[in-house]
Amino acid sequence: MNAGSKLKYLISVVFILTLNRMSESQVTVQLQQPPPDKLSEEYLWKLTIINSTQNTLKVYLNGTVTESVDGKILDAKSKGFDLPPGVKLIQRSEIEPTEATYFQKEKYEEAFKKTGNPPAGNYTVCIYLKSQDNNQTVSEHCIIQVIGNISSPMLIFPSNNSSIKIKTPTFSWSPPAPFPAYQVKYKIKIVEILGNQSPTAAINNPAFYFNDNLVSTNLLYLLTYPVLSEGQKYAWQVTAIDANGKPIGSNNGKSEIFSFKVEKKEVKVEKEKIVFEQIADPKLLFSLPSTITGNLRYMFGKPPKSGQFAAYPLKNANIRLVGVLKIYDYAQKNFIILMMEIFHFNTPYINQVRFWQFQKPTITEISLSIL
């Protein structure tokens, strides 16, 4: 090749390289910044490409994620596709299938798959738009994403190992901290603790109550929900999730497990107080030890504010004299306190009743008054 031919060849090479550089500078790729504390493989493919040339280019995407301490943790590649002139918003379905290679699988791949997020750290995410013809990078863009330590929810009420008196408690918990900048939802699971199960073992039982669509940090347990049984022990747990159902925070977004018990209500049957009041000086005839005859009147409860007692006939109630508590002389009279048992509406009442008895024959008149 003579000197003239060599010069023409060099000029041609420089011209082609110049065209390539001009083409590359006319194609840009822009990654979408993920929400704070959020990073998953899908964000590698959320991007915009601008092709300012007049040509349709044959390209593919290569994405990497690098952690500041551990180095490269993910390398992913899309299938080839045609990039026409103009602005293109990439849809993952257009570039599938994608191939992803994880490094330090136990630490990163499992974290990505279980939680949709890597462990806490400082990450650099890069996307490279490459030519299918020569694998040369046409355009690239990198972003920095920091993943902090987010705690899982903390249970508040019912507190652990507590007893509650109502069957409609309000379950409450704290949100993940620091609180993410994206939507947080919650799942709550309540289970019965069977036999000698621990709360940790019991939480794997079939759910007594389950809700996976809570947007606030409390749940009022309604009467329409399965009824909480008195004397039964329960365990409960809350999980924080994002809009896609991926857990948020440590322990796969799960809170600790608390237990509580519904107290048994003690049914106290209060005896109806019967107050005996002297009314119009009723007269009774009695002879010891067991015969009482006459017109006995009584009333229930306390007198009304007017101070007037309402009197009711004893009617069909059964009265039985069960004992003489005290007998002594007072002002030349036999003062007798009798224990009477009264059955009214099938409910027994025992009251002490004071009688006055004059020193006369065995059968005599007596007056009834309050003790």
Secondary structure, DSSP 8 states (H G I E B T S, - for coil): --HHHHHHHHHHHHHHHHHHHHHHHTEEEEE----TT---GGGGG-EEEEE-SSS-EEEEEEEEEEETTTEEEEEEE---EEE-SEEEE--HHHH-S-EEEESSHHHHHHHHHHHSS--SEEEEEEEEEEETTT--EEEEEEEEEEE---B--EEEES-TTEEES-SS-EEEEE--BS--SS--EEEEEEEE--TT--HHHHTTS--SEEEEEE-SSEEE--TTS----TT-EEEEEEEEE-TTS-B-STGGGB---EEEEE-----------EE----S--EEEEETTTEEEE--EEEESS--TT-----EE-TT-EEEEEEEEEEEESSSSEEEEEEEEEEETTEEEEEEEEEEE-SS-SSEEEEEE--
